[in-house]
Amino acid sequence: MTAAHSRYRGNNTQGLTRLFRSWLTGIPQLLCSIAAVSLLVYVNAAQATEKLKTFKLETLGGETRTLDDFRNKATLIAFFYPSCTYCNQAFPETVKVYEKYKGQGLSMVWINIVEEEEELIPDWLAKHQYTVPVLVGAAQQYLLRRYDLQMTPTHFIVNADREILFKQTGYKTGYEKELEKNVRQALNLAP
């Protein structure tokens, strides 16, 4: 072996050694990246299968009802109170979505969150000609904490296993399109 060849080989070995060392030092970063991605996938999967906490409330007639009483392919649950401006804007559109899909496996229930307004509900339903079941009988703070309600209306779409498929908070014109899109997905209907 010539001196030049030996020098070349030695430089190549040093280059390979540096490459190998950089590769080894990159492994912990790679493992951290893989762990972070795995955690995100796990968290997203957990959120996708979060279940709506069940309830035991009363109808306006005093009958006890649970979430299971409204179970269907998909259930649309809305938290509201009668004097809520945004609820009064949203519900005519929500009812249209319900009417359109109730024959295809959609059920719906509204839950009042302001105890002081329970007595207003029968007249409010009649005035707007709503026939959606309304449940009452829980303290506002209990409902706000249990269902993480930030504002009204808050709509949930759940499947037959109570898995939350969609949550919509508040109302702006056009929200009903997103609601309908998610109802269609929950019912496995083509877009």
C-alpha positions in Angstrom: 0.0 0.0 0.0 1.4 3.4 -0.9 1.6 6.3 1.5 -0.9 8.2 -0.5 -3.3 5.3 -0.5 -2.9 4.9 3.3 -3.6 8.6 3.8 -6.7 8.4 1.7 -7.9 5.3 3.5 -7.2 7.0 6.9 -9.1 10.1 5.9 -12.0 8.0 4.7 -12.0 6.1 8.0 -12.1 9.3 10.0 -14.9 10.6 7.7 -16.8 7.4 8.3 -16.2 7.7 12.1 -17.5 11.3 12.1 -20.5 10.2 10.0 -21.2 7.3 12.4 -20.9 9.5 15.5 -23.3 12.1 14.0 -25.7 9.4 13.2 -25.5 8.1 16.8 -26.1 11.5 18.2 -29.1 12.0 15.9 -30.8 8.8 17.2 -32.1 10.4 20.5 -33.5 13.3 18.5 -35.1 10.9 16.1 -36.5 8.8 19.0 -37.9 12.0 20.6 -39.6 13.0 17.3 -41.1 9.5 17.0 -42.3 9.6 20.6 -43.9 13.1 20.1 -45.7 12.0 16.9 -46.9 8.8 18.6 -48.2 10.9 21.5 -50.1 13.2 19.2 -51.6 10.3 17.4 -52.6 8.8 20.8 -54.1 12.0 22.1 -56.0 12.6 18.8 -57.4 9.1 19.0 -58.4 9.6 22.6 -60.2 12.8 21.7 -61.9 11.1 18.8 -63.4 8.5 21.1 -64.2 10.7 24.1 -67.7 9.8 25.3 -70.4 12.2 26.3 -71.1 11.8 30.0 -74.6 10.4 30.4 -77.3 12.3 32.2 -80.5 11.6 34.1 -82.9 14.6 33.8 -86.6 15.3 33.6 -88.9 16.1 30.8 -91.3 19.1 31.3 -93.9 16.5 32.3 -91.7 15.2 35.1 -90.6 11.9 33.5 -87.0 10.9 34.0 -84.9 10.5 30.9 -81.3 9.5 30.2 -79.1 9.8 27.2 -79.9 6.2 26.3 -83.6 7.2 25.8 -82.5 9.3 22.8 -80.0 6.8 21.4 -80.0 6.4 17.6 -77.4 6.2 14.8 -76.6 9.8 15.8 -78.0 12.0 18.5 -77.9 15.8 18.4 -77.8 17.3 21.9 -78.1 21.1 22.4 -77.6 23.0 25.7 -79.6 26.2 25.8 -81.9 28.5 27.7 -85.0 30.2 26.3 -83.9 33.8 26.5 -80.5 33.0 24.9 -80.2 35.2 21.8 -77.8 32.9 20.0 -80.0 29.9 20.8 -83.0 31.7 19.3 -81.0 32.4 16.2 -79.6 28.9 15.9 -82.5 26.7 16.7 -84.7 27.3 13.7 -81.8 26.2 11.6 -81.0 23.3 13.9 -84.6 22.1 13.7 -84.4 22.2 9.9 -81.3 19.9 10.0 -83.1 17.6 12.5 -86.3 17.4 10.4 -84.2 16.6 7.3 -82.4 13.7 8.9 -84.6 12.3 11.6 -85.9 9.6 9.3 -82.4 8.5 8.6 -81.4 7.8 12.2 -80.9 11.2 13.8 -82.5 12.0 17.2 -82.4 15.3 19.1 -82.8 16.6 22.6 -82.3 20.0 24.1 -81.1 20.5 27.7 -82.0 23.7 29.6 -79.1 25.1 31.6 -80.8 27.9 33.5 -83.1 26.6 36.2 -84.8 30.0 36.6 -86.1 29.8 33.0 -87.7 26.4 33.2 -91.1 27.9 33.6 -90.6 29.9 30.3 -90.0 26.7 28.2 -93.6 25.6 27.5 -94.6 29.0 26.1 -91.3 29.4 24.3 -91.8 26.0 22.6 -95.3 26.8 21.6 -94.4 30.3 20.3 -91.7 28.8 18.0 -93.7 25.6 17.3 -90.8 23.4 18.4 -91.5 19.7 19.1 -88.0 18.7 20.2 -87.9 17.0 23.6 -86.5 19.4 26.3 -84.9 18.2 29.5 -84.6 20.2 32.8 -83.8 19.7 36.4 -80.0 20.1 36.7 -78.1 23.0 38.3 -76.4 25.4 35.9 -73.0 25.1 37.4 -73.2 21.3 37.4 -74.0 21.3 33.6 -71.4 23.8 32.8 -68.6 21.8 34.5 -69.8 18.3 33.5 -70.1 19.1 29.8 -67.4 21.9 29.6 -69.9 24.4 28.4 -68.4 27.8 27.5 -71.4 29.4 25.9 -74.9 28.6 24.5 -76.0 27.0 22.4 -73.5 24.2 22.6 -74.3 21.3 20.2 -72.9 17.8 20.5 -73.3 15.0 17.9 -72.7 11.6 19.4 -73.0 8.1 17.9 -74.9 5.1 19.4 -71.9 4.5 21.7 -72.0 8.1 23.1 -68.7 8.9 21.3 -68.5 12.6 20.7 -68.2 13.1 16.9 -68.7 16.9 16.8 -69.0 19.8 19.2 -70.1 23.3 18.2 -70.1 26.2 20.6 -72.1 29.4 20.1 -73.7 30.5 16.8 -73.0 32.6 13.8 -74.8 32.6 10.5 -73.5 29.6 8.5 -72.8 27.4 11.5 -75.8 25.2 10.4 -73.9 24.2 7.3 -71.1 22.8 9.4 -73.6 21.1 11.7 -75.4 19.5 8.8 -72.1 18.3 7.3 -71.2 16.6 10.6 -74.7 15.1 10.9 -74.3 13.6 7.4 -70.9 12.2 8.4 -72.3 10.7 11.6 -75.1 9.0 9.7 -72.6 7.8 7.1 -74.3 9.7 4.3 -72.5 10.8 1.2 -71.3 14.4 1.3 
